[in-house]
Amino acid sequence: MRREALAAGLAAVCLWGLAPVATRAAVAHLDPLPLLVIRFAVASLVLLPWAWPVFGRLRPGAAGRLVAAGLLGIVGYTLPVTMGLRWLPAATAGLLLATEPVWVLLLGRLFTRERGGVRAWLGSAVALAGVAVLAGPTAIGGGDGGARLLAGAGLVLAGTLSFAAYTIVLRPLAQEYGAVPATAASTVVGSVPYLAAIGTLPGAHLARLGPAVWAELGFLAVGCTAAGLLLWSVATVSGNITRVSQLLYLEPIVSVAGAAGFLGERITALMIGGGAVILTGVAVSGTGRAAASSQEAGEANDRNAARTSETNTSGRSSAAK
């Protein structure tokens, strides 16, 4: 892997891995809706130059898909995850978010008839067992605190499922317009519904927010959403996409380390065990999908199809997270 691809990929993964950490810190001082209004207003302005060419040549048939992708990725993903992080530790959220490729596999099977292969389904089952470890009765406990943790875990998983759907819906647009323009356009379109919540800003007491909270908001808007997308694009263009995609397995590790280092969260043996099971399952699932994609590409004898399937091996898009 070329050095610039490795550096850009690692930077993007670190930014995305720290997103739950920054969100968890910010929601302690700011409600989810005003937080998201500010985050995506800024992010949309930053990404607008990459999104504008898509709007200029968008086919009528692709407009509905773009709107659906924006709603799934920006509202369906960020809103429940941000709400869930009010109650769920950032480390646990980061590990649950790592299950996204499993949901991509399941949704792909249901709606696009993609074949996963035995290893892919076995890995998915293992990853879901890890979810049960992290969000099960032993980890959550009882009482009001346990109910909130369970609700937080449910919201984060719902957001992850929505992001998996976003990945599938966006895929044809990324192939037609390019990954960065399509993702930027979907981010701008998906941010529009948050304008309806602009009335929450006066009651958010923004003037009382300290420099640390504003830094967290800036990091989420410019770092995670905009810079992460652009850096990941540089990595995938400069390096082999399959090898670059393997860097994504570091994302939940960054989340756990960031939660411990910046938020002082206690990392338990149960969390480490559940996270290890999830990452093992995702890794096995990824190799299964890669094998199935290679076989399908070989049967089709189509270089473009092979390249597309290879790009999606990780079950991830170069999305604005």
C-alpha positions as a Markdown table, in Angstrom:
| # | Residue | x | y | z |
|---|---|---|---|---|
| 1 | Met | 0.0 | 0.0 | 0.0 |
| 2 | Arg | 1.4 | 3.4 | -0.9 |
| 3 | Arg | 2.3 | 5.7 | 2.0 |
| 4 | Glu | -0.2 | 8.5 | 1.0 |
| 5 | Ala | -3.0 | 5.9 | 0.8 |
| 6 | Leu | -2.1 | 4.5 | 4.2 |
| 7 | Ala | -1.8 | 7.9 | 5.8 |
| 8 | Ala | -5.1 | 9.2 | 4.3 |
| 9 | Gly | -6.9 | 5.9 | 5.2 |
| 10 | Leu | -5.7 | 5.9 | 8.7 |
| 11 | Ala | -6.6 | 9.6 | 9.2 |
| 12 | Ala | -10.1 | 8.9 | 7.9 |
| 13 | Val | -10.6 | 5.9 | 10.2 |
| 14 | Cys | -9.3 | 7.8 | 13.2 |
| 15 | Leu | -11.8 | 10.7 | 12.5 |
| 16 | Trp | -14.7 | 8.3 | 12.1 |
| 17 | Gly | -13.7 | 6.2 | 15.1 |
| 18 | Leu | -13.7 | 9.3 | 17.3 |
| 19 | Ala | -17.1 | 10.4 | 16.0 |
| 20 | Pro | -19.0 | 8.5 | 18.8 |
| 21 | Val | -16.6 | 9.9 | 21.4 |
| 22 | Ala | -17.1 | 13.5 | 20.2 |
| 23 | Thr | -20.9 | 13.0 | 20.0 |
| 24 | Arg | -21.1 | 11.5 | 23.4 |
| 25 | Ala | -19.2 | 14.5 | 24.8 |
| 26 | Ala | -21.3 | 17.0 | 23.0 |
| 27 | Val | -24.7 | 15.6 | 23.9 |
| 28 | Ala | -23.8 | 16.1 | 27.5 |
| 29 | His | -24.2 | 19.8 | 26.9 |
| 30 | Leu | -26.4 | 20.1 | 23.8 |
| 31 | Asp | -29.6 | 18.2 | 22.8 |
| 32 | Pro | -29.4 | 16.0 | 19.7 |
| 33 | Leu | -31.5 | 18.2 | 17.3 |
| 34 | Pro | -29.6 | 21.5 | 17.7 |
| 35 | Leu | -26.4 | 19.5 | 17.6 |
| 36 | Leu | -27.3 | 18.0 | 14.3 |
| 37 | Val | -28.7 | 21.2 | 12.8 |
| 38 | Ile | -25.3 | 22.9 | 13.5 |
| 39 | Arg | -23.2 | 19.9 | 12.4 |
| 40 | Phe | -24.9 | 19.4 | 9.0 |
| 41 | Ala | -25.4 | 23.0 | 8.2 |
| 42 | Val | -21.6 | 23.4 | 8.4 |
| 43 | Ala | -20.8 | 20.1 | 6.7 |
| 44 | Ser | -23.2 | 20.9 | 3.8 |
| 45 | Leu | -21.5 | 24.2 | 3.2 |
| 46 | Val | -18.1 | 22.5 | 3.2 |
| 47 | Leu | -19.2 | 19.7 | 0.8 |
| 48 | Leu | -21.4 | 21.8 | -1.5 |
| 49 | Pro | -18.6 | 22.3 | -4.1 |
| 50 | Trp | -18.4 | 18.5 | -4.6 |
| 51 | Ala | -22.2 | 18.1 | -4.5 |
| 52 | Trp | -23.0 | 20.9 | -7.0 |
| 53 | Pro | -21.9 | 19.1 | -10.2 |
| 54 | Val | -24.3 | 16.2 | -9.3 |
| 55 | Phe | -27.2 | 18.5 | -8.9 |
| 56 | Gly | -26.4 | 20.0 | -12.3 |
| 57 | Arg | -26.6 | 16.8 | -14.2 |
| 58 | Leu | -28.9 | 14.7 | -12.0 |
| 59 | Arg | -31.3 | 12.5 | -14.0 |
| 60 | Pro | -35.0 | 12.6 | -12.9 |
| 61 | Gly | -34.9 | 8.9 | -12.2 |
| 62 | Ala | -31.8 | 9.3 | -9.9 |
| 63 | Ala | -33.3 | 12.2 | -7.9 |
| 64 | Gly | -35.6 | 9.9 | -5.9 |
| 65 | Arg | -32.7 | 7.6 | -5.1 |
| 66 | Leu | -30.6 | 10.6 | -4.0 |
| 67 | Val | -33.3 | 11.8 | -1.7 |
| 68 | Ala | -33.7 | 8.3 | -0.2 |
| 69 | Ala | -30.0 | 7.9 | 0.3 |
| 70 | Gly | -29.8 | 11.3 | 2.0 |
| 71 | Leu | -32.7 | 10.5 | 4.3 |
| 72 | Leu | -31.3 | 7.1 | 5.2 |
| 73 | Gly | -27.7 | 8.2 | 5.7 |
| 74 | Ile | -28.1 | 11.6 | 7.3 |
| 75 | Val | -31.4 | 11.5 | 9.2 |
| 76 | Gly | -31.9 | 7.7 | 9.6 |
| 77 | Tyr | -28.3 | 7.2 | 10.7 |
| 78 | Thr | -27.2 | 10.3 | 12.6 |
| 79 | Leu | -30.4 | 11.1 | 14.5 |
| 80 | Pro | -30.8 | 7.7 | 16.3 |
| 81 | Val | -27.1 | 7.3 | 16.9 |
| 82 | Thr | -26.8 | 10.8 | 18.4 |
| 83 | Met | -29.9 | 10.2 | 20.6 |
| 84 | Gly | -28.6 | 6.8 | 21.6 |
| 85 | Leu | -25.3 | 8.2 | 22.7 |
| 86 | Arg | -27.0 | 10.2 | 25.4 |
| 87 | Trp | -27.3 | 6.9 | 27.3 |
| 88 | Leu | -24.8 | 4.5 | 25.8 |
| 89 | Pro | -21.1 | 4.7 | 26.4 |
| 90 | Ala | -19.1 | 5.7 | 23.3 |
| 91 | Ala | -16.9 | 2.6 | 23.4 |
| 92 | Thr | -20.0 | 0.3 | 23.3 |
| 93 | Ala | -21.5 | 2.4 | 20.5 |
| 94 | Gly | -18.3 | 2.2 | 18.5 |
| 95 | Leu | -18.3 | -1.6 | 18.7 |
| 96 | Leu | -22.0 | -1.8 | 17.7 |
| 97 | Leu | -21.4 | 0.5 | 14.7 |
| 98 | Ala | -18.8 | -2.0 | 13.5 |
| 99 | Thr | -21.6 | -4.4 | 12.7 |
| 100 | Glu | -22.6 | -2.3 | 9.7 |
| 101 | Pro | -21.2 | -4.8 | 7.1 |
| 102 | Val | -23.4 | -7.5 | 8.6 |
| 103 | Trp | -26.5 | -5.4 | 8.0 |
| 104 | Val | -25.3 | -4.6 | 4.5 |
| 105 | Leu | -25.1 | -8.3 | 3.8 |
| 106 | Leu | -28.5 | -9.0 | 5.2 |
| 107 | Leu | -30.2 | -6.2 | 3.4 |
| 108 | Gly | -28.3 | -7.0 | 0.2 |
| 109 | Arg | -29.6 | -10.5 | 0.3 |
| 110 | Leu | -33.2 | -9.3 | 0.9 |
| 111 | Phe | -33.4 | -6.5 | -1.7 |
| 112 | Thr | -30.7 | -7.1 | -4.3 |
| 113 | Arg | -30.3 | -10.9 | -4.1 |
| 114 | Glu | -26.6 | -10.7 | -3.5 |
| 115 | Arg | -25.0 | -13.9 | -2.6 |
| 116 | Gly | -22.9 | -13.9 | 0.6 |
| 117 | Gly | -21.4 | -17.3 | 0.8 |
| 118 | Val | -21.2 | -19.6 | 3.8 |
| 119 | Arg | -18.4 | -17.8 | 5.5 |
| 120 | Ala | -20.2 | -14.5 | 5.1 |
| 121 | Trp | -23.3 | -15.8 | 6.9 |
| 122 | Leu | -21.2 | -17.6 | 9.5 |
| 123 | Gly | -19.3 | -14.4 | 10.2 |
| 124 | Ser | -22.6 | -12.5 | 10.5 |
| 125 | Ala | -23.9 | -14.9 | 13.0 |
| 126 | Val | -20.7 | -14.6 | 15.1 |
| 127 | Ala | -20.9 | -10.8 | 14.9 |
| 128 | Leu | -24.5 | -10.8 | 16.1 |
| 129 | Ala | -23.5 | -13.0 | 19.0 |
| 130 | Gly | -21.1 | -10.3 | 19.9 |
| 131 | Val | -23.9 | -7.8 | 19.8 |
| 132 | Ala | -25.8 | -10.0 | 22.2 |
| 133 | Val | -22.8 | -10.0 | 24.5 |
| 134 | Leu | -22.6 | -6.2 | 24.5 |
| 135 | Ala | -26.3 | -5.4 | 24.6 |
| 136 | Gly | -27.6 | -8.5 | 26.5 |
| 137 | Pro | -28.9 | -8.7 | 30.1 |
| 138 | Thr | -25.5 | -9.4 | 31.5 |
| 139 | Ala | -24.0 | -6.2 | 30.1 |
| 140 | Ile | -27.0 | -4.0 | 30.5 |
| 141 | Gly | -28.2 | -4.9 | 33.9 |
| 142 | Gly | -31.6 | -4.0 | 35.4 |
| 143 | Gly | -33.3 | -0.9 | 36.7 |
| 144 | Asp | -33.8 | 2.5 | 35.0 |
| 145 | Gly | -30.1 | 2.6 | 34.1 |
| 146 | Gly | -30.3 | -0.7 | 32.3 |
| 147 | Ala | -33.4 | 0.4 | 30.4 |
| 148 | Arg | -31.6 | 3.5 | 29.2 |
| 149 | Leu | -28.6 | 1.5 | 28.1 |
| 150 | Leu | -30.8 | -0.9 | 26.3 |
| 151 | Ala | -32.6 | 2.0 | 24.6 |
| 152 | Gly | -29.3 | 3.5 | 23.6 |
| 153 | Ala | -28.1 | 0.3 | 22.1 |
| 154 | Gly | -31.3 | -0.2 | 20.2 |
| 155 | Leu | -31.1 | 3.3 | 18.8 |
| 156 | Val | -27.4 | 2.9 | 17.7 |
| 157 | Leu | -28.3 | -0.5 | 16.0 |
| 158 | Ala | -31.2 | 1.1 | 14.3 |
| 159 | Gly | -28.9 | 3.8 | 13.0 |
| 160 | Thr | -26.4 | 1.2 | 11.8 |
| 161 | Leu | -29.2 | -0.6 | 10.0 |
| 162 | Ser | -30.2 | 2.6 | 8.3 |
| 163 | Phe | -26.6 | 3.3 | 7.3 |
| 164 | Ala | -26.4 | -0.1 | 5.7 |
| 165 | Ala | -29.5 | 0.6 | 3.7 |
| 166 | Tyr | -27.9 | 4.0 | 2.7 |
| 167 | Thr | -24.8 | 2.1 | 1.5 |
| 168 | Ile | -26.9 | 0.0 | -0.8 |
| 169 | Val | -29.1 | 2.8 | -2.1 |
| 170 | Leu | -26.2 | 5.1 | -2.8 |
| 171 | Arg | -24.1 | 2.5 | -4.7 |
| 172 | Pro | -25.6 | 3.1 | -8.2 |
| 173 | Leu | -25.2 | 6.8 | -7.7 |
| 174 | Ala | -21.6 | 6.4 | -6.7 |
| 175 | Gln | -21.0 | 4.3 | -9.8 |
| 176 | Glu | -22.6 | 6.9 | -12.1 |
| 177 | Tyr | -21.4 | 10.2 | -10.6 |
| 178 | Gly | -18.4 | 9.1 | -8.5 |
| 179 | Ala | -18.2 | 8.2 | -4.8 |
| 180 | Val | -17.2 | 11.7 | -3.5 |
| 181 | Pro | -19.8 | 13.7 | -5.5 |
| 182 | Ala | -22.6 | 11.3 | -4.8 |
| 183 | Thr | -21.8 | 11.1 | -1.1 |
| 184 | Ala | -21.5 | 14.9 | -0.9 |
| 185 | Ala | -24.8 | 15.4 | -2.7 |
| 186 | Ser | -26.6 | 12.9 | -0.5 |
| 187 | Thr | -25.2 | 14.7 | 2.6 |
| 188 | Val | -26.5 | 18.1 | 1.4 |
| 189 | Val | -29.9 | 16.6 | 0.5 |
| 190 | Gly | -30.1 | 14.7 | 3.7 |
| 191 | Ser | -29.3 | 17.8 | 5.8 |
| 192 | Val | -32.4 | 19.7 | 4.5 |
| 193 | Pro | -34.9 | 18.1 | 6.9 |
| 194 | Tyr | -32.9 | 19.4 | 9.8 |
| 195 | Leu | -33.9 | 22.9 | 8.7 |
| 196 | Ala | -37.3 | 22.1 | 10.3 |
| 197 | Ala | -35.5 | 21.9 | 13.6 |
| 198 | Ile | -33.8 | 25.2 | 13.3 |
| 199 | Gly | -36.3 | 26.6 | 15.9 |
| 200 | Thr | -34.5 | 24.5 | 18.5 |
| 201 | Leu | -31.4 | 26.7 | 18.4 |
| 202 | Pro | -32.7 | 29.6 | 20.5 |
| 203 | Gly | -33.6 | 27.3 | 23.3 |
| 204 | Ala | -30.2 | 25.5 | 23.1 |
| 205 | His | -28.4 | 28.4 | 25.0 |
| 206 | Leu | -25.6 | 28.3 | 22.5 |
| 207 | Ala | -23.9 | 31.3 | 24.1 |
| 208 | Arg | -23.3 | 29.3 | 27.2 |
| 209 | Leu | -21.5 | 26.5 | 25.4 |
| 210 | Gly | -17.8 | 26.3 | 26.3 |
| 211 | Pro | -14.9 | 26.2 | 23.8 |
| 212 | Ala | -14.6 | 22.4 | 24.2 |
| 213 | Val | -18.2 | 21.9 | 23.0 |
| 214 | Trp | -17.7 | 24.1 | 20.0 |
| 215 | Ala | -14.5 | 22.2 | 19.2 |
| 216 | Glu | -16.5 | 18.9 | 19.3 |
| 217 | Leu | -19.1 | 20.4 | 17.0 |
| 218 | Gly | -16.4 | 21.6 | 14.6 |
| 219 | Phe | -14.7 | 18.2 | 14.7 |
| 220 | Leu | -18.0 | 16.4 | 13.9 |
| 221 | Ala | -18.9 | 18.7 | 11.1 |
| 222 | Val | -15.6 | 19.4 | 9.4 |
| 223 | Gly | -13.5 | 16.5 | 10.6 |
| 224 | Cys | -15.8 | 13.4 | 10.6 |
| 225 | Thr | -18.3 | 14.4 | 8.0 |
| 226 | Ala | -16.2 | 16.4 | 5.4 |
| 227 | Ala | -12.5 | 15.6 | 5.9 |
| 228 | Gly | -13.2 | 12.0 | 6.6 |
| 229 | Leu | -15.0 | 11.6 | 3.3 |
| 230 | Leu | -12.3 | 13.4 | 1.3 |
| 231 | Leu | -9.4 | 11.6 | 3.0 |
| 232 | Trp | -11.0 | 8.2 | 2.5 |
| 233 | Ser | -11.5 | 9.1 | -1.2 |
| 234 | Val | -7.8 | 9.9 | -1.5 |
| 235 | Ala | -6.9 | 6.5 | 0.2 |
| 236 | Thr | -9.2 | 4.5 | -2.1 |
| 237 | Val | -7.9 | 6.2 | -5.3 |
| 238 | Ser | -4.2 | 6.0 | -4.3 |
| 239 | Gly | -4.2 | 2.5 | -3.0 |
| 240 | Asn | -5.7 | -0.9 | -3.5 |
| 241 | Ile | -9.3 | -0.7 | -2.4 |
| 242 | Thr | -9.4 | -4.2 | -0.8 |
| 243 | Arg | -6.3 | -3.5 | 1.3 |
| 244 | Val | -7.4 | 0.0 | 2.2 |
| 245 | Ser | -10.8 | -1.3 | 3.3 |
| 246 | Gln | -9.0 | -3.5 | 5.9 |
| 247 | Leu | -8.2 | -0.3 | 7.8 |
| 248 | Leu | -11.9 | 0.0 | 8.7 |
| 249 | Tyr | -11.4 | -2.8 | 11.2 |
| 250 | Leu | -9.4 | -0.3 | 13.3 |
| 251 | Glu | -12.4 | 2.1 | 13.6 |
| 252 | Pro | -14.0 | 0.5 | 16.6 |
| 253 | Ile | -10.6 | 0.1 | 18.3 |
| 254 | Val | -10.1 | 3.9 | 17.9 |
| 255 | Ser | -13.6 | 4.4 | 19.4 |
| 256 | Val | -12.8 | 2.3 | 22.4 |
| 257 | Ala | -9.3 | 3.9 | 22.9 |
| 258 | Gly | -10.8 | 7.4 | 22.4 |
| 259 | Ala | -13.6 | 6.7 | 24.9 |
| 260 | Ala | -11.1 | 5.6 | 27.5 |
| 261 | Gly | -8.6 | 8.4 | 26.8 |
| 262 | Phe | -10.9 | 11.4 | 26.3 |
| 263 | Leu | -14.0 | 10.5 | 28.3 |
| 264 | Gly | -12.5 | 8.3 | 31.0 |
| 265 | Glu | -14.9 | 5.4 | 30.2 |
| 266 | Arg | -14.1 | 2.1 | 31.9 |
| 267 | Ile | -13.3 | -0.7 | 29.5 |
| 268 | Thr | -14.6 | -4.0 | 30.9 |
| 269 | Ala | -13.6 | -7.5 | 30.1 |
| 270 | Leu | -17.2 | -8.1 | 28.8 |
| 271 | Met | -16.8 | -5.2 | 26.4 |
| 272 | Ile | -13.5 | -6.4 | 25.2 |
| 273 | Gly | -14.9 | -9.9 | 24.7 |
| 274 | Gly | -18.0 | -8.7 | 22.9 |
| 275 | Gly | -16.0 | -6.4 | 20.7 |
| 276 | Ala | -13.5 | -9.2 | 19.8 |
| 277 | Val | -16.4 | -11.5 | 18.9 |
| 278 | Ile | -18.0 | -8.7 | 16.7 |
| 279 | Leu | -14.7 | -7.9 | 14.9 |
| 280 | Thr | -14.0 | -11.6 | 14.3 |
| 281 | Gly | -17.4 | -12.1 | 12.8 |
| 282 | Val | -17.1 | -9.0 | 10.6 |
| 283 | Ala | -13.7 | -10.1 | 9.4 |
| 284 | Val | -14.9 | -13.6 | 8.6 |
| 285 | Ser | -18.0 | -12.1 | 6.9 |
| 286 | Gly | -15.8 | -9.8 | 4.9 |
| 287 | Thr | -13.6 | -12.5 | 3.5 |
| 288 | Gly | -16.7 | -14.5 | 2.7 |
| 289 | Arg | -18.2 | -11.6 | 0.7 |
| 290 | Ala | -14.9 | -11.1 | -1.0 |
| 291 | Ala | -14.8 | -14.7 | -2.2 |
| 292 | Ala | -18.4 | -14.6 | -3.4 |
| 293 | Ser | -17.8 | -11.3 | -5.2 |
| 294 | Ser | -14.7 | -12.6 | -6.9 |
| 295 | Gln | -16.6 | -15.7 | -8.1 |
| 296 | Glu | -19.5 | -13.6 | -9.5 |
| 297 | Ala | -17.1 | -11.3 | -11.2 |
| 298 | Gly | -15.3 | -14.2 | -12.7 |
| 299 | Glu | -18.5 | -15.8 | -14.0 |
| 300 | Ala | -19.5 | -12.5 | -15.6 |
| 301 | Asn | -16.0 | -11.9 | -17.0 |
| 302 | Asp | -16.5 | -8.2 | -16.6 |
| 303 | Arg | -13.6 | -6.1 | -15.3 |
| 304 | Asn | -15.9 | -3.2 | -14.4 |
| 305 | Ala | -18.2 | -5.5 | -12.4 |
| 306 | Ala | -15.2 | -7.0 | -10.7 |
| 307 | Arg | -13.9 | -3.6 | -9.7 |
| 308 | Thr | -17.3 | -2.5 | -8.4 |
| 309 | Ser | -17.8 | -5.7 | -6.3 |
| 310 | Glu | -14.3 | -5.3 | -4.9 |
| 311 | Thr | -15.1 | -1.7 | -3.9 |
| 312 | Asn | -18.0 | -3.0 | -1.9 |
| 313 | Thr | -16.3 | -6.0 | -0.3 |
| 314 | Ser | -16.0 | -4.2 | 3.1 |
| 315 | Gly | -19.7 | -3.4 | 3.1 |
| 316 | Arg | -18.9 | 0.2 | 3.5 |
| 317 | Ser | -19.3 | 3.3 | 1.4 |
| 318 | Ser | -17.0 | 6.3 | 1.4 |
| 319 | Ala | -19.8 | 8.0 | 3.4 |
| 320 | Ala | -19.9 | 11.2 | 5.4 |
| 321 | Lys | -20.2 | 9.8 | 8.9 |
